[in-house]
Amino acid sequence: METFVRDENLKLYRRLLAETQDEDRRRVLKQLIAQLTERDPQTSTSG
């Protein structure tokens, strides 16, 4: 279940990152993505 939630969060953050032009929001989203992928480096990087 934890893996599912993490993967869904990654999908959401990547979608929001692709859609937003706000640099502050993009920075936060990139940090969130980095935190989630650091926990499990085998997580898919495709969106």
Secondary structure, DSSP 4 states (H G I P E B T S, - for coil): -HHHHHHHHHHHHHHHHHH---HHHHHHHHHHHHHHHHH-TTS----
